[in-house]
Amino acid sequence: MRVLITGGAGTLGAELVTHLLDDERVDSVYVIDTFATSSPDRLPDDDRLWVHEGSVANRTFLEEVFAEANPSIVVHSAATYANPDDWEDDVHSNVMGAVNLARVAEEQAVERLVNFQTVLCYGRPDSTPIREEDPLRPLGSYAITKVAAEEFLLQSRVPVISLRIGSVLSKGLAIGPLPNFYRQVRSGEVSRISEAVRDFLDPDDFFALLMKVLFTSGETGVFNVSTGQGHSIKEIYALVCEHLGVAGNAEVVPVNDDDVAAVVLDSTKAQKAFDWEPQTPFTTSISKLLQWYDVYGVGTTYSHHRS
């Protein structure tokens, strides 16, 4: 089995590389990444791993890597998201990147393409938990371009599974409230917290599902991946303060115009299709990541929000 991962040095991509290299079914792993919001240092030193620096928006580059890798499975994790006002780059990288990937995967007769989709595709839902058939109302450039990307991939001639993923608390997480709160609380900065609610998933649970999707599934289409349980941003902040043993210094603010009050997914479809169910309690997942930050620290953080 030969696997190619776009965005393979990102938070989820790098951890997936490790899982694949530990699996005897995998012969080789190829990574594509621009390293704009990631680092090659995240990747292990392994003679079955090949790393190519470049963008999926470059069709010639993509064709060259595919010719070398000859992948049977492709995981599309690459996306730009760090500048909400750079619409042109998001369209170039996220939309044209997905179009290029679909076309080259068709030419190479790839057996399966797994797409990582943001739950921001749903925008402001009418109610939660959100089901796959609920309306897509993407807010902001990142979400809009990711929805377009998903549509192009699903209409390709390659078998596609698009996973609409909740917030995975993976090692080195550099986006979202947890790394920001950890850094702010440790340094004594004032944190801005809201009543927003999110759905957080343990990485062990996520990768248990993903390995089934990659190797044992004949399914195609879209699937929500989450616990189905919502937790407030205020709750996250309280757990960070408790872990660090400080009272904290927070300013409560309303949910921003470019944010969403509640994102909680219904993952019943994925649970039935892949015989999978999240196992790890929320507080255990938070504690594991906070302990990781204790050892390795919080690096550069990113956000798709303006503030």
Salt bridges, closest charged atoms under 4 A:
ASP23 OD2 - ARG25 NH2 2.70
ASP46 OD1 - ARG48 NE 3.42
GLU63 OE2 - ARG59 NE 3.02
GLU68 OE1 - HIS52 NE2 3.34
ASP85 OD1 - ARG306 NH2 2.85
GLU106 OE1 - ARG103 NH1 3.27
GLU106 OE1 - ARG157 NH2 3.56
GLU107 OE2 - ARG59 NH2 2.97
ASP126 OD1 - ARG137 NH1 2.91
GLU133 OE2 - ARG131 NH1 3.62
ASP134 OD1 - ARG131 NH2 3.50
GLU150 OE1 - ARG164 NH2 2.71
GLU189 OE2 - ARG183 NH1 3.47
GLU195 OE2 - LYS234 NZ 3.35
ASP202 OD1 - LYS288 NZ 2.95
ASP204 OD2 - LYS288 NZ 3.13
GLU235 OE1 - HIS231 ND1 3.30
GLU251 OE1 - ARG192 NH1 3.84
ASP258 OD2 - HIS305 ND1 3.68
ASP259 OD1 - ARG198 NH2 2.50
ASP259 OD1 - HIS305 NE2 3.67
ASP294 OD2 - HIS243 NE2 2.69
